[in-house]
Amino acid sequence: PLFAVESLRVLCHAVVPICCLCDPSDVGSSLNVNERELQEGIAENREYEVYLYDALPGGCGIAEQIYNLMEDLWRRALLVVSECKCKEGCPSCVMGADSWSQMCCKPGAKAYLQCFLDRNTKVS
């Protein structure tokens, strides 16, 4: 699950500027896992949280936009990952430039997005 969640973080971070019409450098993202947990192998045995936030000091309202557009962000992220021709993940979909984001899992990120959207679907 760790690689899938990291892939989800990278993918959602990349899609935020499209949804919020902002510069990519205005957005930050993080996963609540640190280097020690990765090195000691304990990062796999816990729940994860992905944070998407304003990268500008004091913020400029992007975090609120992200919150309000979360379902659209998930749909766009699912579209990106579904249309990419790779199997496991590549720089065009779920692989970021961070030091440890080479650990990617495209199928896992896609499964999370589908689950999020299924849970958010309103039944009439």
C-alpha positions as CSV (number, residue, x, y, z in Angstrom):
1,P,0.0,0.0,0.0
2,L,2.8,2.5,0.6
3,F,3.9,2.6,-3.0
4,A,0.3,3.0,-4.1
5,V,-0.3,5.9,-1.7
6,E,2.9,7.6,-2.7
7,S,1.8,7.2,-6.4
8,L,-1.6,8.7,-5.5
9,R,0.2,11.7,-3.8
10,V,2.3,12.4,-6.9
11,L,-0.6,12.0,-9.2
12,C,-2.9,14.3,-7.2
13,H,-0.2,16.9,-6.8
14,A,0.3,17.0,-10.5
15,V,-3.4,17.4,-11.2
16,V,-4.1,20.2,-8.7
17,P,-2.8,23.0,-11.0
18,I,-5.3,21.8,-13.7
19,C,-8.2,21.8,-11.3
20,C,-7.4,25.0,-9.5
21,L,-5.8,27.0,-12.4
22,C,-2.6,27.7,-10.5
23,D,1.1,27.4,-10.9
24,P,2.5,24.0,-9.9
25,S,4.9,25.7,-7.5
26,D,1.9,27.1,-5.6
27,V,1.0,23.6,-4.4
28,G,2.7,21.4,-1.9
29,S,2.1,17.8,-1.0
30,S,3.3,15.3,1.5
31,L,2.8,11.8,2.8
32,N,3.0,11.2,6.6
33,V,5.9,8.8,6.3
34,N,9.5,9.8,7.2
35,E,12.9,8.5,6.1
36,R,13.5,6.6,9.4
37,E,10.2,4.6,9.0
38,L,11.2,3.7,5.4
39,Q,14.7,2.6,6.5
40,E,13.5,0.6,9.4
41,G,10.7,-1.0,7.3
42,I,7.9,0.1,9.6
43,A,6.2,2.4,7.1
44,E,4.2,-0.4,5.7
45,N,2.3,-1.2,8.9
46,R,0.2,1.9,9.4
47,E,-2.4,4.2,7.9
48,Y,-1.4,6.9,5.6
49,E,-2.4,10.5,5.1
50,V,-1.8,12.5,1.9
51,Y,-1.7,16.3,2.3
52,L,-2.2,18.8,-0.5
53,Y,-1.7,22.4,0.6
54,D,-0.8,26.0,-0.3
55,A,2.9,26.2,-0.8
56,L,2.9,30.0,-0.5
57,P,3.5,31.5,2.9
58,G,0.1,32.5,4.4
59,G,-1.6,30.6,1.6
60,C,-3.6,32.0,-1.3
61,G,-6.8,29.9,-1.1
62,I,-5.6,26.8,-3.0
63,A,-6.2,24.5,-0.1
64,E,-9.8,25.5,0.1
65,Q,-10.1,25.1,-3.7
66,I,-8.6,21.6,-3.5
67,Y,-11.1,20.7,-0.8
68,N,-14.1,22.0,-2.8
69,L,-12.9,20.3,-6.0
70,M,-11.7,17.0,-4.5
71,E,-14.1,14.8,-6.5
72,D,-13.1,16.6,-9.8
73,L,-9.4,16.2,-8.8
74,W,-9.9,12.5,-8.3
75,R,-11.8,12.1,-11.7
76,R,-9.0,14.0,-13.5
77,A,-6.3,12.0,-11.8
78,L,-8.1,8.7,-12.7
79,L,-8.3,9.9,-16.3
80,V,-4.5,10.6,-16.4
81,V,-3.6,7.3,-14.9
82,S,-6.1,5.4,-17.1
83,E,-4.9,7.0,-20.3
84,C,-1.2,6.5,-19.7
85,K,0.1,3.4,-21.6
86,C,2.6,2.3,-19.0
87,K,2.0,-0.7,-16.7
88,E,3.5,0.1,-13.4
89,G,4.0,3.9,-13.5
90,C,6.1,6.4,-15.2
91,P,6.9,10.2,-15.0
92,S,3.8,10.9,-17.1
93,C,1.5,9.5,-14.5
94,V,2.5,8.5,-11.0
95,M,6.3,8.8,-10.7
96,G,7.5,12.1,-9.2
97,A,10.9,13.8,-9.1
98,D,11.2,13.3,-5.3
99,S,14.0,11.2,-3.9
100,W,11.9,8.2,-3.0
101,S,9.0,8.5,-5.4
102,Q,10.7,6.1,-7.7
103,M,8.7,3.6,-5.6
104,C,5.5,3.7,-7.7
105,C,2.4,1.6,-8.1
106,K,0.1,2.7,-10.8
107,P,-2.5,-0.1,-10.3
108,G,-2.7,0.7,-6.6
109,A,-3.2,4.5,-7.2
110,K,-5.8,3.7,-9.8
111,A,-7.6,1.4,-7.4
112,Y,-7.6,4.0,-4.6
113,L,-9.1,6.6,-7.0
114,Q,-11.8,4.3,-8.1
115,C,-12.6,3.5,-4.5
116,F,-12.8,7.2,-3.6
117,L,-15.1,7.9,-6.5
118,D,-17.3,4.9,-5.8
119,R,-17.8,6.0,-2.2
120,N,-18.5,9.6,-3.3
121,T,-21.2,8.6,-5.8
122,K,-24.5,9.9,-4.8
123,V,-27.4,7.5,-5.1
124,S,-30.7,9.0,-6.3
